[in-house]
Structure formats: structure tokens, C-alpha cells
Amino acid sequence: MINPKTSEQIIHTLSHASLGARPHPSLAPRPLFDPMADHAIVLYDPTIDDKPIIEVIDDEAAEAERKKREEEAKGPHKSLKAILGIVDVKKKQEIKVPVVIDPRLAKMLRPHQVEGVKVCLLMIYKFCPSLTSW
């Protein structure tokens, strides 16, 4: 290809970058350190700290039942996605992961300092939700 103003040849080099044809691999979230290790200080454990309340479970079941009734009320017409069983990939699932203090730091912390770190983390999660949506 030639530049019409300067009549020099334009050289295009290939970048070998993917142009979006292949989706990026999605890695499952995991804790940075082993929460089951000896002397591990776990600040947040979703298996213990997030016990759902019975009322919330009932509300979720009622909501699912309501959505099912709405789908049935729409009639026999379904979208092509529903017929083919295509799941919308853009919906992000919130996966909760244990938060573990670095073992090298945990060795040096005293018990009252561990409690202080837990309180600080609790305040961040409760009162600053914009900081926790990484």
C-alpha cells in the first residue's frame, strides 16, 4: 500500500493478537492461602459466616414459584434461547471465597491484633460495599 501524499510504501506488521474469536479462560475464584492450614487466621469463611435465614429461603422459593407461574402465563411461545437451552454467559455468579491472612503475617500477630483486623474487615464489608466489589 502506498501513501498518496508522500508516495512512500506503508508497511503493515502482524500483531498476532487474537481479535476476540476465542473467549478468555475464566478461572474459578479461590483463597490466596490455605484456610485449613495450621494456625491459619480466617477472617471470613462462607461455609460458616453465611448461614441463610429460613425466612430468606422461603422468600426465594416463593419468588421462584412466582417466576414459574409468569412463564406459564406467557403461553406456549418461547424464545429461541429458551428452546435451545442457551444460558446467558453475561450473568455473573457471586462466588464467595474464604479470606485468609498471609501466614507470614499471621505468625507475628498477637490475639488482640487479630481481633482488630477482623473488626476492620467487618467495617469495610458492612459500610463500604463499593470497595468490596472487585
C-alpha positions, -999 to +999 in steps of 0.1 A: +000+000+000+013+035-009+007+067+009-008+091-017+007+123-001+043+112+003+043+082-022+061+061+004+052+025+009+032+017+041+043-015+058+018-034+080+032-058+105+011-085+120+005-083+157-007-119+161-032-107+187-065-125+190-094-105+178-120-118+202-126-151+184-115-171+215-130-163+249-106-157+277-104-186+302-124-180+334-105-191+365-125-201+395-120-177+425-100-193+453-085-182+485-049-169+483-038-190+512-050-224+526-077-218+552-073-253+565-036-249+573-023-250+609-025-216+626-044-201+596-063-170+606-096-170+585-113-136+586-143-147+565-155-183+558-186-185+536-194-220+549-197-207+585-205-170+582-232-171+556-259-193+570-291-183+552-320-173+573-351-196+570-373-166+560-349-157+532-350-193+519-388-192+519-388-158+501-365-172+474-387-202+469-418-180+466-400-158+441-390-188+420-426-201+421-439-167+410-415-166+381-425-201+370-462-190+370-454-159+349-436-181+324-466-204+322-489-174+317-469-162+287-482-191+267-466-217+245-443-192+228-407-194+239-377-175+228-351-193+207-326-192+236-351-210+258-358-236+232-321-243+226-312-241+263-286-214+258-276-198+291-267-161+291-230-160+299-230-123+309-248-130+342-221-132+368-225-156+397-213-143+430-189-169+444-179-164+480-143-173+489-126-175+523-105-146+533-073-158+549-044-137+564-010-143+549+007-170+571+039-150+574+019-121+588-003-143+609+027-157+628+036-122+640+001-110+650-010-112+686-046-123+695-058-087+701-043-076+668-062-105+650-094-092+665-086-057+653-080-069+618-114-088+619-132-057+631-116-036+603-126-061+577-162-062+590-164-024+588-152-025+552-177-051+542-206-036+560-202+001+554-182+004+521-198-020+496-181-002+467-147-013+480-157-050+481-170-053+445-137-061+429 
